Amino acid sequence: MSRPTLEIKDLHVSIEGSEIIKGLSLTVKGGEVHALMGPNGSGKSTLANTLMGHPRYDVEDGQVLLDGEDILEMEPDERAKRGLFLAFQYPVEIPGVTVANFLRAAYNALHGDEKPLSVLEFHQLLQQHMKELEMDEEFAGRYLNEGFSGGEKKRHEILQMALLKPRIAIMDETDSGLDIDALKIVADGVNRQRSDELGVLVITHYSRILEYLKPDYVHIMMDGRIVRSGGPELAKELEEKGYDWLREEINA
């Protein structure tokens, strides 16, 4: 299987007539980890939701190609079946649906036709990934995100990613609300999955998680555009100088 490629070309997105993303272009390939940083209101989460097909966001112009195929006219489930995955900033609670049942339904929806697993095989696979993320076996029987701590919600998102094996994973503020131990476990879970068959876009405010994920590329987004791209050193410079430094440099 060829390396996956996500190409965002001159994307313009609005909400209720107000333009939020103003001509953004970015390419993420398999084997690469890209970090997208920026202050509140810069459009980072708008980008994540737009890529996954949230109906609130209106694409005014541009293209989003996954392996050369334009996904903007696809429904969210079609995008997921093509290999696109979003780890939510604020995962929703679903009372009455256990983690195991949710994950098995998601797995079967994406992979059931090509490699169906028996109930026993699925639970063995689930337990394997839960062990890697240092999750108690009882977690599988809890209702989805109900009463979960911030760290548990984020570990569950990484567990989904490990099971579903997407081609491109978008992680929206995955480090939000995590203490240092949970952060390391989540980052390690992502690092275990790094391969030429997976491209990752990590959206974050801070460089803390990047110390453990070690991205190949860092992009800074402000006012709906990517204004600077570079290597990991760019995140360190941003941490030291803050966003005001970059605003002043851009406006100079």
N, C-alpha and C positions, 0 to 999 in steps of 0.2 A: 504493500500500500504506500502511495506517495505521501510525502510530508504535507500536512494540512497548511493552508494559507488563508488568512482573513485579510481582505483588502478593503479599507474604508477610503472612499475617494470623494473629496470635496463635499462632505456631508453637511447639510443645513437642516436643523430641526427646530420646530417651534412648539410652544404650548399655549393654547388659547390665543393664538395670533402673535405671541411674543417670541421672538427668535432667541433661542438659547445656545444652540451650536451653530457656529457661523463660518463654515468652510473648513472642516477638520478632515485631515488625511492621515492614515496610519496603516502600516502593514505588519501583521504578526504571523510568523511562520512556526511550524513544528520545530521543537527543540529550543525555542526561544522563550524567555520570560521578559516581558515588558512591564515596567511600572509607570503608571499614569498618576502624576501628582498635581495638586492644585488647591487653592483656597476654597472655602465654602462658596457655592454659587457660581463656580466656574463652568459647570456643565458635565462633570464627571459621571454622576449617577444618571443624568439624562442620557448620556451616551450608552451606558450599560443597559438601561431599560429599552432604549431605541433598538439596540442590536438584538434584543430578545423579543421585540415585537409588542411592547406594551401599547395598548390602543390610545392612551392619553397623549402620546407624542406623535406629532405630524412631521413626516419627512417632506421637506419642501424641495430639496434638490440633492443630488449626489447618488452614489452607489455604495452598496455593501456586498462584496463578493466573498463567498465561502467556497474555496476550491474552484473558483472561476464561475460560480453560479450565483446570480443575484438573489438574495434572500428577502429583500424588502417587501415583496408581495406575498411571502409565505406567512402562514399562521405560526404562532409560537411553538406548537408541537411539531410542526414540520421542520422548523429550525433546529429543534432539539434532536430530531431524528437524523438530521444532516451532520450532527456532531457538535452543536453549539451548546454551551452550558453556562449558567449564571449562578454564582453563589451570592445570595441576597445580602444586602446590608442589614435588613430587618426581616428575618424569616418569620412567616406567619404561623400561628398556632392552629392545629387541626384536631380538636377534641374527638375522641372516639376512634381515631385511626392510629394504630401503632407504628412505630418507626420501621419495624420489620415488614409489615404489610405494605406500607407506603413505598419502601425501597424495592420490594419485590414487584409491585405493580409498575413502578417506573422502569425497572430493569426489563420486565417483559414487554413493555410498550416500545422500548428502544431496540432490544436485542432478542426478543422472544422468537422471532421468525428465523434468525440466523443461527442461534445457539441456545435453544431452550434448556433450562435447568430444572431439575426436580426440586421439590420443596427442601429435601435434605441437602442437595448440592448447593442450593442458594444459601441456606442457613450456615453451611460450612464456609462458604465464601464470605458471607457477612461477618461471621465471627473472626475470620482471619484479618479482615480489614479493621475491625473494631479493636482487636488486640494491638495492631500496629499504632493505632491512635490512642492507646491506653484508655479505652472505654470499657466500663463494666458490662458484662453480658446482659444484665438486667435492663440496660438502656434500650435494647431492642424491643422490649415489651411496653415501654412508656408511650403515651400519646404524643404525637408529633409536636415538638416545641412547647408543649404545655408544661409550664413550671420550669422550663430549662433556664439555666444560667446563661449569660452571654457567651461564655466559653463553650458550654455544651451545644448551643445553637451553631456556633461556628465549626466545631468539630463534626457535627452532623452534616454540615454543608460539604466538608472535605471528605467525609465518608461517602456521601452521594457521588462525589466526583470520582473517587476511587472505584466505586462499583460500576458506574455508568460509562466510564472511560470515554469522555468526549474527545473531540479533535481540537477544539478551541475552548478554553475555559476563561471566563471573565469573573474576577473576584472583586466584588464591590465592597470596599471598606471591611475586608475580612478581619482586620486587626482591631476594629472598633470594640471597645469594652473588654479587651482581653488583658489578663495579668501576664506577667513575663513567662510563667511556666506554660500557660495555655498557648501563648503566642509561639513558643518554641515547638510545641507539639503540632500545632496547625501548620507551621512552616515546614516542619520535618515531613508531615503528611504530603504536602505539595512536592517537596523535593524528591520524595520516594517515587513520585509519578513522572518526574521529568524524563522525557525521551523525545526522539525525533517525531513521534506520532502525536505529540501534544504541544500546542502553543498556549501560553498563559499571558493574560493581561490583568495585572494587579492594580486596582484603583485604591489610592490611599492618600491621606493627608500628611503622614509622617514617614520618616525614613526608618523607624524602629524595626518594622517587619522586614525591611529590605536587608537588614544586617544578617538575617537568617535565610532569606530566599535568594539573595545575591542575583539580582536581575542582570540581564545582558544589556538592556537599554532602559533609559529613564527619560520620560517626556513630561514636560511641565505644561499644564493647561490653564489658561486664564481667559476670561471673557469669551468662552466658547471656541477657543482656538488653541492649538499646540504652539507655544511660543518659543520653546527651546527643547532640543533633544540632545542626548549624550549618553555616556556610560554611567556606571555606578557612582563615579565621583561627582556627578551633577546633583545627586540626592544629598550627598554630604555637604556640598557647597550651599544648597538650599537650606539645610538644617542649620548651618552656621549663620547665614545671612538673612534668612526669611524671605517672604514673598515681596516685601517692599523694595528690597534690593533689585529684584528683577523688574518690578514695575518702573522704577526710576531709570533702569538701563534701557528698557523698551521705549520709554517716553523721551529719552534724551535726544 
